Amino acid sequence: MTHPTFGYYTTSNPLASDLNKGDFVTSPGLSQAFGETLAAWACYNLKEFRYVEYGPGDGTLCSDFLRTMSQLNRRPSECYLIDESPILIREQHRTLGVTLDSYIHSKDDIPTQSIVVQTGLAKDGRTRVTWLKDLPPVNVKVPELIVCHEFLDALPAHVFQFKGGRWRERMVDINWEGEEEVKVEVNSQAYTGVKKQDLTEISKSSNLRLVLSQTPTPALKTLLKTDGKGISKLVPGKENEVIEIQPEALSLIQEFSTRISVNRGLALLIDYVGKGDTTRAFSDHEQVEVLERPGECDITVSCDYDQYEKEVEGKGAVCWRRGQGEFLVECGMGNRVQSLIESDDTTVEEANKIYAGFEKIVEDMKTFEVMVIGGESNIQGVKRGTPIGFK
């Protein structure tokens, strides 16, 4: 997904503002009220903060954040964007109206992953936007708001299947010409929405296929704690059960929790959630076979918030969870949408589009959840430390 030459995110712009472009559309592209509501929520809960966003897409969410904060006579003390896609970074420049005044061209000029890659002023002429490869150093004096919107689902996952009384890892194998037997029967749930056909035929279209490991892999031993026979006391398993684990995502959750316990900030995670066999691919707004066109399709996995929540424990932080629609409505998105629709400048066509975007975000995206990681003492708006939207 992020290979410098062949990666999906490094060689294309998959985002769309409507269903007729790109491979998928996200909530910020469906409604400006989405980012405005989140910005108002952040300003209510944090007196001051620096803004840190992972995988900011085309920059729309950050742009809506900065504009809303300006309307509330606020602005972040610092604004950091973390991305690996040069194409999307250029889109972020355009959306935010940033004029660059510093750019490191060579990797040799970057002594650490968190060093500045690009920096410049946004179109408001006041907010400095800085692009990084990793989280900035912790500032214990200023809280930070870490935003991950549809980012964690794009991080790699190890997929394990319980077969024949033991755990095995699902791997990618070459489907040699003329070889007709497929070594693994994959749960059909992984291909929901894909035309049913023999897995051999699907794999031959890209000369790749999915197989199950014959012996315990390093990932099985470390993530499921299996023994030499593929048996795990941690997860007993039942026939054909599938578990997906994202080590990078879990590591980030740990890091967010530790940082927040120190700088009194918040981490705002919004993504689609699920368990089991959820790895899938999308192209042109349609689900396709996951191995069909490597590097040309979006590969994603539903986030297991239960796993994330366990990583918060013991790090000096706590977390709250809520369905996306309930959270946004309680935070006032419906009121904002109504005011946009009733504006004298809004045409009937625009009003219909505004309402359709709102309806999709709060009604249709049933699997989306909001998770906030924070501490009892860092919430401004409520005495007992529970941020609004989670009561």
Order of alpha helices (4+ residues) and beta strands (2+ residues): alpha-alpha-alpha-beta-alpha-beta-alpha-beta-beta-beta-beta-beta-beta-alpha-beta-alpha-beta-alpha-beta-beta-beta-beta-alpha-beta-alpha-alpha-alpha-beta
